[in-house]
Amino acid sequence: MGPFPSSFGFNYILLVVAYVSKWVEAKVTRTNNAKVVVGFLKSNIFGRFVIPRAIISDQGTHFCNRSIKALMKKYGVHHHVATTYLPQSNGQVEVSNREIKSILEKTVNPSR
C-alpha cells in the first residue's frame, strides 16, 4: 500500500494475509520494489511459517518480476496474479487494506 506521506522515511506498507487463518503480516518499507518483497517473504513468511502452496498478488511490478518468479520456483510456490479489473479476487487483502487505512486515518486525525 502507498505511497503514504513519509514517516521516518517509510512510505509504504507491505501486507500479507493468510488465506485460511486470515493472519495478517504487515511491514512498513521505504520502497516497494522486488528486493523488499523477496526479503520480506523469505524472512517473515517462509522462514517463520509453513511455505504456502500458492500466493495471490496484484499486478504490481514489485510482485511480477524475475526475482519473485525465481523465489516462487525455488520454494515450489504457485504465484497467482489478481486481475486489475477484479480486485475482489484478492478480497482478503483488500479488506485488510481498508482496515489499516482506516486505523491510520484515525491515528493521524483523531477527530474522525
Biopython code that builds the backbone (N, CA, C, O; Angstrom):
import numpy as np
from Bio.PDB.StructureBuilder import StructureBuilder

atoms = [
    (1, "MET", "N", (0.858, -1.164, 0.000)),
    (1, "MET", "CA", (0.000, 0.000, 0.000)),
    (1, "MET", "C", (0.898, 1.218, 0.000)),
    (1, "MET", "O", (1.996, 1.203, 0.556)),
    (2, "GLY", "N", (0.416, 2.267, -0.630)),
    (2, "GLY", "CA", (1.158, 3.507, -0.604)),
    (2, "GLY", "C", (1.355, 4.040, -2.006)),
    (2, "GLY", "O", (0.804, 3.478, -2.952)),
    (3, "PRO", "N", (2.100, 5.072, -2.167)),
    (3, "PRO", "CA", (2.905, 5.730, -1.143)),
    (3, "PRO", "C", (2.056, 6.584, -0.201)),
    (3, "PRO", "O", (1.051, 7.174, -0.596)),
    (4, "PHE", "N", (2.490, 6.626, 1.035)),
    (4, "PHE", "CA", (1.888, 7.465, 2.061)),
    (4, "PHE", "C", (2.831, 8.625, 2.337)),
    (4, "PHE", "O", (3.996, 8.583, 1.941)),
    (5, "PRO", "N", (2.344, 9.659, 3.011)),
    (5, "PRO", "CA", (3.279, 10.703, 3.448)),
    (5, "PRO", "C", (4.373, 10.058, 4.305)),
    (5, "PRO", "O", (4.099, 9.203, 5.147)),
    (6, "SER", "N", (5.588, 10.479, 4.075)),
    (6, "SER", "CA", (6.738, 9.859, 4.737)),
    (6, "SER", "C", (6.685, 9.999, 6.252)),
    (6, "SER", "O", (6.380, 11.067, 6.782)),
    (7, "SER", "N", (6.986, 8.900, 6.936)),
    (7, "SER", "CA", (7.113, 8.895, 8.389)),
    (7, "SER", "C", (8.414, 8.172, 8.718)),
    (7, "SER", "O", (8.516, 6.956, 8.554)),
    (8, "PHE", "N", (9.404, 8.925, 9.182)),
    (8, "PHE", "CA", (10.735, 8.386, 9.454)),
    (8, "PHE", "C", (11.332, 7.729, 8.211)),
    (8, "PHE", "O", (12.111, 6.781, 8.318)),
    (9, "GLY", "N", (10.964, 8.235, 7.033)),
    (9, "GLY", "CA", (11.494, 7.708, 5.778)),
    (9, "GLY", "C", (10.728, 6.539, 5.204)),
    (9, "GLY", "O", (11.078, 6.039, 4.135)),
    (10, "PHE", "N", (9.692, 6.091, 5.887)),
    (10, "PHE", "CA", (8.886, 4.968, 5.407)),
    (10, "PHE", "C", (7.668, 5.496, 4.661)),
    (10, "PHE", "O", (6.960, 6.374, 5.154)),
    (11, "ASN", "N", (7.429, 4.952, 3.462)),
    (11, "ASN", "CA", (6.336, 5.435, 2.615)),
    (11, "ASN", "C", (5.324, 4.362, 2.233)),
    (11, "ASN", "O", (4.254, 4.681, 1.715)),
    (12, "TYR", "N", (5.644, 3.108, 2.479)),
    (12, "TYR", "CA", (4.808, 2.001, 2.007)),
    (12, "TYR", "C", (4.526, 1.008, 3.125)),
    (12, "TYR", "O", (5.239, 0.955, 4.127)),
    (13, "ILE", "N", (3.468, 0.221, 2.932)),
    (13, "ILE", "CA", (3.162, -0.896, 3.818)),
    (13, "ILE", "C", (3.018, -2.139, 2.953)),
    (13, "ILE", "O", (2.205, -2.177, 2.029)),
    (14, "LEU", "N", (3.811, -3.146, 3.261)),
    (14, "LEU", "CA", (3.715, -4.436, 2.584)),
    (14, "LEU", "C", (2.832, -5.321, 3.448)),
    (14, "LEU", "O", (3.093, -5.493, 4.639)),
    (15, "LEU", "N", (1.789, -5.883, 2.850)),
    (15, "LEU", "CA", (0.783, -6.618, 3.606)),
    (15, "LEU", "C", (0.621, -8.025, 3.047)),
    (15, "LEU", "O", (0.513, -8.210, 1.835)),
    (16, "VAL", "N", (0.605, -9.016, 3.939)),
    (16, "VAL", "CA", (0.371, -10.410, 3.564)),
    (16, "VAL", "C", (-0.743, -10.936, 4.455)),
    (16, "VAL", "O", (-0.719, -10.742, 5.670)),
    (17, "VAL", "N", (-1.729, -11.608, 3.843)),
    (17, "VAL", "CA", (-2.837, -12.186, 4.599)),
    (17, "VAL", "C", (-2.905, -13.679, 4.291)),
    (17, "VAL", "O", (-2.965, -14.074, 3.126)),
    (18, "ALA", "N", (-2.896, -14.506, 5.332)),
    (18, "ALA", "CA", (-3.037, -15.955, 5.155)),
    (18, "ALA", "C", (-4.483, -16.259, 4.770)),
    (18, "ALA", "O", (-5.420, -15.793, 5.418)),
    (19, "TYR", "N", (-4.650, -17.036, 3.719)),
    (19, "TYR", "CA", (-5.976, -17.290, 3.163)),
    (19, "TYR", "C", (-6.902, -18.000, 4.148)),
    (19, "TYR", "O", (-8.060, -17.607, 4.286)),
    (20, "VAL", "N", (-6.423, -19.027, 4.830)),
    (20, "VAL", "CA", (-7.274, -19.822, 5.718)),
    (20, "VAL", "C", (-7.441, -19.165, 7.085)),
    (20, "VAL", "O", (-8.565, -18.989, 7.556)),
    (21, "SER", "N", (-6.343, -18.807, 7.714)),
    (21, "SER", "CA", (-6.414, -18.270, 9.084)),
    (21, "SER", "C", (-6.730, -16.781, 9.130)),
    (21, "SER", "O", (-7.141, -16.263, 10.169)),
    (22, "LYS", "N", (-6.540, -16.094, 8.012)),
    (22, "LYS", "CA", (-6.724, -14.635, 7.912)),
    (22, "LYS", "C", (-5.673, -13.875, 8.739)),
    (22, "LYS", "O", (-5.865, -12.698, 9.044)),
    (23, "TRP", "N", (-4.587, -14.527, 9.096)),
    (23, "TRP", "CA", (-3.486, -13.905, 9.832)),
    (23, "TRP", "C", (-2.864, -12.818, 8.953)),
    (23, "TRP", "O", (-2.606, -13.046, 7.771)),
    (24, "VAL", "N", (-2.627, -11.655, 9.520)),
    (24, "VAL", "CA", (-2.072, -10.525, 8.775)),
    (24, "VAL", "C", (-0.639, -10.263, 9.221)),
    (24, "VAL", "O", (-0.356, -10.174, 10.416)),
    (25, "GLU", "N", (0.243, -10.142, 8.270)),
    (25, "GLU", "CA", (1.624, -9.710, 8.499)),
    (25, "GLU", "C", (1.797, -8.416, 7.715)),
    (25, "GLU", "O", (1.515, -8.372, 6.518)),
    (26, "ALA", "N", (2.255, -7.375, 8.376)),
    (26, "ALA", "CA", (2.460, -6.089, 7.712)),
    (26, "ALA", "C", (3.830, -5.545, 8.080)),
    (26, "ALA", "O", (4.325, -5.761, 9.186)),
    (27, "LYS", "N", (4.428, -4.843, 7.142)),
    (27, "LYS", "CA", (5.741, -4.242, 7.384)),
    (27, "LYS", "C", (5.805, -2.909, 6.658)),
    (27, "LYS", "O", (5.451, -2.815, 5.483)),
    (28, "VAL", "N", (6.259, -1.874, 7.365)),
    (28, "VAL", "CA", (6.470, -0.589, 6.708)),
    (28, "VAL", "C", (7.802, -0.650, 5.973)),
    (28, "VAL", "O", (8.770, -1.231, 6.463)),
    (29, "THR", "N", (7.839, -0.046, 4.795)),
    (29, "THR", "CA", (9.051, -0.075, 3.979)),
    (29, "THR", "C", (9.314, 1.296, 3.374)),
    (29, "THR", "O", (8.415, 2.129, 3.262)),
    (30, "ARG", "N", (10.549, 1.508, 2.992)),
    (30, "ARG", "CA", (10.928, 2.774, 2.361)),
    (30, "ARG", "C", (10.619, 2.759, 0.866)),
    (30, "ARG", "O", (10.333, 3.804, 0.281)),
    (31, "THR", "N", (10.673, 1.590, 0.251)),
    (31, "THR", "CA", (10.393, 1.444, -1.180)),
    (31, "THR", "C", (9.463, 0.256, -1.380)),
    (31, "THR", "O", (9.226, -0.534, -0.466)),
    (32, "ASN", "N", (8.949, 0.150, -2.582)),
    (32, "ASN", "CA", (8.100, -1.008, -2.895)),
    (32, "ASN", "C", (8.673, -1.728, -4.112)),
    (32, "ASN", "O", (8.042, -1.786, -5.168)),
    (33, "ASN", "N", (9.861, -2.267, -3.953)),
    (33, "ASN", "CA", (10.488, -2.967, -5.066)),
    (33, "ASN", "C", (10.602, -4.469, -4.777)),
    (33, "ASN", "O", (10.286, -4.936, -3.682)),
    (34, "ALA", "N", (11.057, -5.198, -5.778)),
    (34, "ALA", "CA", (11.141, -6.658, -5.666)),
    (34, "ALA", "C", (12.072, -7.095, -4.543)),
    (34, "ALA", "O", (11.798, -8.088, -3.870)),
    (35, "LYS", "N", (13.160, -6.374, -4.333)),
    (35, "LYS", "CA", (14.120, -6.741, -3.285)),
    (35, "LYS", "C", (13.448, -6.739, -1.912)),
    (35, "LYS", "O", (13.687, -7.634, -1.102)),
    (36, "VAL", "N", (12.616, -5.746, -1.654)),
    (36, "VAL", "CA", (11.894, -5.650, -0.380)),
    (36, "VAL", "C", (10.923, -6.819, -0.233)),
    (36, "VAL", "O", (10.848, -7.438, 0.829)),
    (37, "VAL", "N", (10.186, -7.118, -1.291)),
    (37, "VAL", "CA", (9.193, -8.198, -1.246)),
    (37, "VAL", "C", (9.876, -9.553, -1.053)),
    (37, "VAL", "O", (9.430, -10.359, -0.236)),
    (38, "VAL", "N", (10.942, -9.806, -1.790)),
    (38, "VAL", "CA", (11.667, -11.078, -1.661)),
    (38, "VAL", "C", (12.206, -11.232, -0.239)),
    (38, "VAL", "O", (12.058, -12.290, 0.372)),
    (39, "GLY", "N", (12.824, -10.187, 0.280)),
    (39, "GLY", "CA", (13.354, -10.244, 1.644)),
    (39, "GLY", "C", (12.268, -10.483, 2.675)),
    (39, "GLY", "O", (12.448, -11.263, 3.610)),
    (40, "PHE", "N", (11.141, -9.809, 2.503)),
    (40, "PHE", "CA", (10.018, -9.975, 3.431)),
    (40, "PHE", "C", (9.478, -11.402, 3.388)),
    (40, "PHE", "O", (9.261, -12.017, 4.432)),
    (41, "LEU", "N", (9.262, -11.924, 2.193)),
    (41, "LEU", "CA", (8.731, -13.286, 2.072)),
    (41, "LEU", "C", (9.692, -14.311, 2.671)),
    (41, "LEU", "O", (9.265, -15.222, 3.381)),
    (42, "LYS", "N", (10.982, -14.167, 2.388)),
    (42, "LYS", "CA", (11.963, -15.135, 2.896)),
    (42, "LYS", "C", (12.078, -15.087, 4.418)),
    (42, "LYS", "O", (12.124, -16.133, 5.065)),
    (43, "SER", "N", (12.124, -13.900, 4.989)),
    (43, "SER", "CA", (12.355, -13.807, 6.437)),
    (43, "SER", "C", (11.072, -13.851, 7.263)),
    (43, "SER", "O", (11.061, -14.443, 8.342)),
    (44, "ASN", "N", (10.000, -13.244, 6.782)),
    (44, "ASN", "CA", (8.784, -13.143, 7.589)),
    (44, "ASN", "C", (7.747, -14.222, 7.297)),
    (44, "ASN", "O", (6.915, -14.521, 8.154)),
    (45, "ILE", "N", (7.779, -14.803, 6.121)),
    (45, "ILE", "CA", (6.763, -15.803, 5.777)),
    (45, "ILE", "C", (7.404, -17.188, 5.667)),
    (45, "ILE", "O", (7.076, -18.081, 6.448)),
    (46, "PHE", "N", (8.301, -17.375, 4.722)),
    (46, "PHE", "CA", (8.902, -18.694, 4.504)),
    (46, "PHE", "C", (9.757, -19.120, 5.690)),
    (46, "PHE", "O", (9.845, -20.311, 5.989)),
    (47, "GLY", "N", (10.381, -18.177, 6.360)),
    (47, "GLY", "CA", (11.251, -18.505, 7.479)),
    (47, "GLY", "C", (10.532, -18.742, 8.796)),
    (47, "GLY", "O", (11.098, -19.344, 9.709)),
    (48, "ARG", "N", (9.287, -18.275, 8.909)),
    (48, "ARG", "CA", (8.553, -18.384, 10.175)),
    (48, "ARG", "C", (7.365, -19.327, 10.122)),
    (48, "ARG", "O", (6.971, -19.884, 11.147)),
    (49, "PHE", "N", (6.794, -19.512, 8.951)),
    (49, "PHE", "CA", (5.582, -20.314, 8.814)),
    (49, "PHE", "C", (5.822, -21.438, 7.815)),
    (49, "PHE", "O", (6.904, -21.546, 7.238)),
    (50, "VAL", "N", (4.826, -22.257, 7.619)),
    (50, "VAL", "CA", (4.884, -23.282, 6.582)),
    (50, "VAL", "C", (4.898, -22.577, 5.231)),
    (50, "VAL", "O", (4.184, -21.594, 5.034)),
    (51, "ILE", "N", (5.695, -23.067, 4.316)),
    (51, "ILE", "CA", (5.750, -22.455, 2.985)),
    (51, "ILE", "C", (4.404, -22.682, 2.305)),
    (51, "ILE", "O", (3.943, -23.820, 2.209)),
    (52, "PRO", "N", (3.773, -21.611, 1.833)),
    (52, "PRO", "CA", (2.442, -21.757, 1.226)),
    (52, "PRO", "C", (2.510, -22.469, -0.122)),
    (52, "PRO", "O", (3.544, -22.471, -0.790)),
    (53, "ARG", "N", (1.395, -23.070, -0.503)),
    (53, "ARG", "CA", (1.313, -23.701, -1.821)),
    (53, "ARG", "C", (1.147, -22.662, -2.911)),
    (53, "ARG", "O", (1.603, -22.846, -4.039)),
    (54, "ALA", "N", (0.482, -21.553, -2.557)),
    (54, "ALA", "CA", (0.221, -20.513, -3.552)),
    (54, "ALA", "C", (0.213, -19.142, -2.891)),
    (54, "ALA", "O", (-0.061, -19.005, -1.699)),
    (55, "ILE", "N", (0.517, -18.142, -3.689)),
    (55, "ILE", "CA", (0.450, -16.746, -3.265)),
    (55, "ILE", "C", (-0.346, -15.994, -4.316)),
    (55, "ILE", "O", (-0.144, -16.182, -5.516)),
    (56, "ILE", "N", (-1.250, -15.144, -3.858)),
    (56, "ILE", "CA", (-2.026, -14.287, -4.751)),
    (56, "ILE", "C", (-1.538, -12.866, -4.541)),
    (56, "ILE", "O", (-1.405, -12.413, -3.404)),
    (57, "SER", "N", (-1.272, -12.162, -5.632)),
    (57, "SER", "CA", (-0.848, -10.766, -5.523)),
    (57, "SER", "C", (-1.550, -9.941, -6.590)),
    (57, "SER", "O", (-2.198, -10.478, -7.489)),
    (58, "ASP", "N", (-1.406, -8.614, -6.472)),
    (58, "ASP", "CA", (-1.882, -7.768, -7.553)),
    (58, "ASP", "C", (-0.809, -7.751, -8.642)),
    (58, "ASP", "O", (0.176, -8.485, -8.562)),
    (59, "GLN", "N", (-1.005, -6.916, -9.652)),
    (59, "GLN", "CA", (-0.088, -6.904, -10.785)),
    (59, "GLN", "C", (1.037, -5.888, -10.630)),
    (59, "GLN", "O", (1.649, -5.487, -11.621)),
    (60, "GLY", "N", (1.313, -5.470, -9.409)),
    (60, "GLY", "CA", (2.394, -4.514, -9.182)),
    (60, "GLY", "C", (3.730, -5.065, -9.645)),
    (60, "GLY", "O", (3.984, -6.266, -9.553)),
    (61, "THR", "N", (4.587, -4.171, -10.147)),
    (61, "THR", "CA", (5.888, -4.610, -10.651)),
    (61, "THR", "C", (6.749, -5.202, -9.544)),
    (61, "THR", "O", (7.669, -5.972, -9.822)),
    (62, "HIS", "N", (6.465, -4.856, -8.300)),
    (62, "HIS", "CA", (7.227, -5.425, -7.188)),
    (62, "HIS", "C", (6.830, -6.874, -6.914)),
    (62, "HIS", "O", (7.527, -7.568, -6.173)),
    (63, "PHE", "N", (5.720, -7.347, -7.499)),
    (63, "PHE", "CA", (5.303, -8.746, -7.378)),
    (63, "PHE", "C", (5.514, -9.532, -8.671)),
    (63, "PHE", "O", (5.706, -10.748, -8.632)),
    (64, "CYS", "N", (5.481, -8.862, -9.792)),
    (64, "CYS", "CA", (5.572, -9.529, -11.094)),
    (64, "CYS", "C", (6.917, -9.209, -11.734)),
    (64, "CYS", "O", (7.040, -8.252, -12.499)),
    (65, "ASN", "N", (7.919, -10.015, -11.416)),
    (65, "ASN", "CA", (9.264, -9.779, -11.925)),
    (65, "ASN", "C", (10.077, -11.066, -11.813)),
    (65, "ASN", "O", (9.606, -12.067, -11.273)),
    (66, "ARG", "N", (11.298, -11.025, -12.329)),
    (66, "ARG", "CA", (12.151, -12.223, -12.341)),
    (66, "ARG", "C", (12.545, -12.690, -10.943)),
    (66, "ARG", "O", (12.625, -13.892, -10.689)),
    (67, "SER", "N", (12.789, -11.751, -10.044)),
    (67, "SER", "CA", (13.205, -12.126, -8.682)),
    (67, "SER", "C", (12.118, -12.923, -7.969)),
    (67, "SER", "O", (12.396, -13.945, -7.342)),
    (68, "ILE", "N", (10.883, -12.449, -8.071)),
    (68, "ILE", "CA", (9.756, -13.150, -7.436)),
    (68, "ILE", "C", (9.537, -14.497, -8.116)),
    (68, "ILE", "O", (9.290, -15.503, -7.452)),
    (69, "LYS", "N", (9.627, -14.509, -9.444)),
    (69, "LYS", "CA", (9.442, -15.762, -10.178)),
    (69, "LYS", "C", (10.480, -16.802, -9.740)),
    (69, "LYS", "O", (10.146, -17.971, -9.543)),
    (70, "ALA", "N", (11.733, -16.376, -9.589)),
    (70, "ALA", "CA", (12.793, -17.295, -9.152)),
    (70, "ALA", "C", (12.549, -17.778, -7.720)),
    (70, "ALA", "O", (12.765, -18.952, -7.417)),
    (71, "LEU", "N", (12.102, -16.884, -6.845)),
    (71, "LEU", "CA", (11.811, -17.260, -5.458)),
    (71, "LEU", "C", (10.681, -18.289, -5.400)),
    (71, "LEU", "O", (10.774, -19.283, -4.681)),
    (72, "MET", "N", (9.618, -18.043, -6.162)),
    (72, "MET", "CA", (8.483, -18.967, -6.177)),
    (72, "MET", "C", (8.916, -20.337, -6.701)),
    (72, "MET", "O", (8.500, -21.369, -6.175)),
    (73, "LYS", "N", (9.747, -20.339, -7.732)),
    (73, "LYS", "CA", (10.228, -21.608, -8.293)),
    (73, "LYS", "C", (11.094, -22.348, -7.269)),
    (73, "LYS", "O", (10.961, -23.561, -7.103)),
    (74, "LYS", "N", (11.977, -21.624, -6.587)),
    (74, "LYS", "CA", (12.873, -22.233, -5.600)),
    (74, "LYS", "C", (12.093, -22.928, -4.488)),
    (74, "LYS", "O", (12.468, -24.017, -4.052)),
    (75, "TYR", "N", (11.007, -22.302, -4.027)),
    (75, "TYR", "CA", (10.231, -22.852, -2.913)),
    (75, "TYR", "C", (9.016, -23.666, -3.361)),
    (75, "TYR", "O", (8.285, -24.195, -2.524)),
    (76, "GLY", "N", (8.795, -23.768, -4.667)),
    (76, "GLY", "CA", (7.673, -24.550, -5.176)),
    (76, "GLY", "C", (6.319, -23.921, -4.910)),
    (76, "GLY", "O", (5.337, -24.626, -4.679)),
    (77, "VAL", "N", (6.263, -22.602, -4.941)),
    (77, "VAL", "CA", (5.028, -21.866, -4.667)),
    (77, "VAL", "C", (4.433, -21.381, -5.986)),
    (77, "VAL", "O", (5.145, -20.829, -6.825)),
    (78, "HIS", "N", (3.131, -21.586, -6.170)),
    (78, "HIS", "CA", (2.443, -21.067, -7.352)),
    (78, "HIS", "C", (2.079, -19.610, -7.100)),
    (78, "HIS", "O", (1.551, -19.267, -6.042)),
    (79, "HIS", "N", (2.365, -18.757, -8.082)),
    (79, "HIS", "CA", (2.053, -17.333, -7.960)),
    (79, "HIS", "C", (0.858, -17.014, -8.848)),
    (79, "HIS", "O", (0.952, -17.070, -10.074)),
    (80, "HIS", "N", (-0.260, -16.682, -8.224)),
    (80, "HIS", "CA", (-1.460, -16.282, -8.949)),
    (80, "HIS", "C", (-1.558, -14.765, -8.899)),
    (80, "HIS", "O", (-1.348, -14.157, -7.849)),
    (81, "VAL", "N", (-1.876, -14.160, -10.030)),
    (81, "VAL", "CA", (-1.964, -12.704, -10.102)),
    (81, "VAL", "C", (-3.425, -12.310, -10.278)),
    (81, "VAL", "O", (-4.089, -12.756, -11.214)),
    (82, "ALA", "N", (-3.920, -11.468, -9.367)),
    (82, "ALA", "CA", (-5.301, -10.984, -9.445)),
    (82, "ALA", "C", (-5.418, -10.008, -10.611)),
    (82, "ALA", "O", (-4.481, -9.268, -10.912)),
    (83, "THR", "N", (-6.562, -10.016, -11.253)),
    (83, "THR", "CA", (-6.760, -9.109, -12.378)),
    (83, "THR", "C", (-6.981, -7.688, -11.887)),
    (83, "THR", "O", (-7.528, -7.463, -10.807)),
    (84, "THR", "N", (-6.550, -6.747, -12.689)),
    (84, "THR", "CA", (-6.685, -5.330, -12.348)),
    (84, "THR", "C", (-8.147, -4.941, -12.211)),
    (84, "THR", "O", (-8.504, -4.152, -11.337)),
    (85, "TYR", "N", (-8.990, -5.491, -13.070)),
    (85, "TYR", "CA", (-10.389, -5.087, -13.114)),
    (85, "TYR", "C", (-11.258, -5.810, -12.096)),
    (85, "TYR", "O", (-12.440, -5.491, -11.964)),
    (86, "LEU", "N", (-10.705, -6.768, -11.381)),
    (86, "LEU", "CA", (-11.478, -7.519, -10.401)),
    (86, "LEU", "C", (-10.670, -7.687, -9.114)),
    (86, "LEU", "O", (-10.236, -8.794, -8.794)),
    (87, "PRO", "N", (-10.466, -6.581, -8.367)),
    (87, "PRO", "CA", (-9.661, -6.681, -7.148)),
    (87, "PRO", "C", (-10.291, -7.586, -6.090)),
    (87, "PRO", "O", (-9.613, -7.980, -5.141)),
    (88, "GLN", "N", (-11.586, -7.924, -6.236)),
    (88, "GLN", "CA", (-12.248, -8.811, -5.283)),
    (88, "GLN", "C", (-11.606, -10.193, -5.274)),
    (88, "GLN", "O", (-11.721, -10.921, -4.288)),
    (89, "SER", "N", (-10.924, -10.567, -6.372)),
    (89, "SER", "CA", (-10.271, -11.873, -6.399)),
    (89, "SER", "C", (-9.127, -11.939, -5.389)),
    (89, "SER", "O", (-8.618, -13.017, -5.084)),
    (90, "ASN", "N", (-8.734, -10.792, -4.882)),
    (90, "ASN", "CA", (-7.728, -10.703, -3.825)),
    (90, "ASN", "C", (-8.396, -10.057, -2.612)),
    (90, "ASN", "O", (-7.813, -9.198, -1.950)),
    (91, "GLY", "N", (-9.629, -10.485, -2.332)),
    (91, "GLY", "CA", (-10.516, -9.825, -1.381)),
    (91, "GLY", "C", (-10.014, -9.696, 0.037)),
    (91, "GLY", "O", (-10.204, -8.650, 0.657)),
    (92, "GLN", "N", (-9.373, -10.730, 0.576)),
    (92, "GLN", "CA", (-8.926, -10.658, 1.971)),
    (92, "GLN", "C", (-7.908, -9.549, 2.166)),
    (92, "GLN", "O", (-7.931, -8.855, 3.182)),
    (93, "VAL", "N", (-7.021, -9.378, 1.208)),
    (93, "VAL", "CA", (-6.037, -8.300, 1.313)),
    (93, "VAL", "C", (-6.727, -6.952, 1.165)),
    (93, "VAL", "O", (-6.371, -5.996, 1.854)),
    (94, "GLU", "N", (-7.709, -6.865, 0.276)),
    (94, "GLU", "CA", (-8.428, -5.597, 0.096)),
    (94, "GLU", "C", (-9.137, -5.187, 1.387)),
    (94, "GLU", "O", (-9.129, -4.009, 1.744)),
    (95, "VAL", "N", (-9.743, -6.133, 2.086)),
    (95, "VAL", "CA", (-10.399, -5.842, 3.367)),
    (95, "VAL", "C", (-9.364, -5.368, 4.386)),
    (95, "VAL", "O", (-9.587, -4.382, 5.088)),
    (96, "SER", "N", (-8.246, -6.064, 4.465)),
    (96, "SER", "CA", (-7.183, -5.664, 5.397)),
    (96, "SER", "C", (-6.626, -4.295, 5.042)),
    (96, "SER", "O", (-6.329, -3.497, 5.932)),
    (97, "ASN", "N", (-6.482, -4.013, 3.746)),
    (97, "ASN", "CA", (-6.027, -2.685, 3.317)),
    (97, "ASN", "C", (-6.968, -1.604, 3.832)),
    (97, "ASN", "O", (-6.517, -0.593, 4.371)),
    (98, "ARG", "N", (-8.275, -1.813, 3.668)),
    (98, "ARG", "CA", (-9.261, -0.823, 4.141)),
    (98, "ARG", "C", (-9.160, -0.627, 5.647)),
    (98, "ARG", "O", (-9.210, 0.503, 6.133)),
    (99, "GLU", "N", (-9.019, -1.726, 6.386)),
    (99, "GLU", "CA", (-8.930, -1.627, 7.850)),
    (99, "GLU", "C", (-7.679, -0.866, 8.279)),
    (99, "GLU", "O", (-7.743, -0.018, 9.169)),
    (100, "ILE", "N", (-6.554, -1.163, 7.658)),
    (100, "ILE", "CA", (-5.312, -0.470, 8.012)),
    (100, "ILE", "C", (-5.394, 1.004, 7.642)),
    (100, "ILE", "O", (-4.951, 1.858, 8.410)),
    (101, "LYS", "N", (-5.954, 1.316, 6.477)),
    (101, "LYS", "CA", (-6.114, 2.724, 6.085)),
    (101, "LYS", "C", (-7.003, 3.455, 7.078)),
    (101, "LYS", "O", (-6.719, 4.597, 7.441)),
    (102, "SER", "N", (-8.072, 2.810, 7.519)),
    (102, "SER", "CA", (-8.973, 3.420, 8.499)),
    (102, "SER", "C", (-8.246, 3.686, 9.815)),
    (102, "SER", "O", (-8.396, 4.755, 10.406)),
    (103, "ILE", "N", (-7.466, 2.724, 10.266)),
    (103, "ILE", "CA", (-6.699, 2.899, 11.510)),
    (103, "ILE", "C", (-5.706, 4.043, 11.362)),
    (103, "ILE", "O", (-5.564, 4.865, 12.268)),
    (104, "LEU", "N", (-5.017, 4.099, 10.223)),
    (104, "LEU", "CA", (-4.048, 5.175, 10.001)),
    (104, "LEU", "C", (-4.726, 6.538, 9.974)),
    (104, "LEU", "O", (-4.212, 7.502, 10.542)),
    (105, "GLU", "N", (-5.888, 6.618, 9.310)),
    (105, "GLU", "CA", (-6.617, 7.891, 9.260)),
    (105, "GLU", "C", (-7.019, 8.342, 10.657)),
    (105, "GLU", "O", (-6.906, 9.523, 10.986)),
    (106, "LYS", "N", (-7.486, 7.414, 11.477)),
    (106, "LYS", "CA", (-7.893, 7.764, 12.843)),
    (106, "LYS", "C", (-6.692, 8.146, 13.699)),
    (106, "LYS", "O", (-6.803, 8.999, 14.580)),
    (107, "THR", "N", (-5.555, 7.527, 13.448)),
    (107, "THR", "CA", (-4.343, 7.854, 14.202)),
    (107, "THR", "C", (-3.837, 9.244, 13.837)),
    (107, "THR", "O", (-3.438, 10.019, 14.706)),
    (108, "VAL", "N", (-3.856, 9.547, 12.554)),
    (108, "VAL", "CA", (-3.367, 10.840, 12.078)),
    (108, "VAL", "C", (-4.347, 11.951, 12.413)),
    (108, "VAL", "O", (-3.939, 13.062, 12.752)),
    (109, "ASN", "N", (-5.647, 11.656, 12.319)),
    (109, "ASN", "CA", (-6.679, 12.656, 12.570)),
    (109, "ASN", "C", (-7.653, 12.089, 13.605)),
    (109, "ASN", "O", (-8.675, 11.517, 13.226)),
    (110, "PRO", "N", (-7.362, 12.234, 14.899)),
    (110, "PRO", "CA", (-8.175, 11.612, 15.953)),
    (110, "PRO", "C", (-9.630, 12.087, 15.995)),
    (110, "PRO", "O", (-10.462, 11.429, 16.619)),
    (111, "SER", "N", (-9.956, 13.205, 15.352)),
    (111, "SER", "CA", (-11.333, 13.702, 15.386)),
    (111, "SER", "C", (-12.249, 12.913, 14.457)),
    (111, "SER", "O", (-13.455, 13.160, 14.446)),
    (112, "ARG", "N", (-11.720, 11.979, 13.684)),
    (112, "ARG", "CA", (-12.553, 11.182, 12.759)),
    (112, "ARG", "C", (-13.249, 10.067, 13.472)),
    (112, "ARG", "O", (-13.986, 9.302, 12.851)),
]
sb = StructureBuilder()
sb.init_structure("model")
sb.init_model(0)
sb.init_chain("A")
sb.init_seg("    ")
for serial, (resi, resn, name, xyz) in enumerate(atoms, 1):
    if name == "N":
        sb.init_residue(resn, " ", resi, " ")
    sb.init_atom(name, np.array(xyz, "f"), 0.0, 1.0, " ", f" {name:<3s}", serial, name[0])
structure = sb.get_structure()
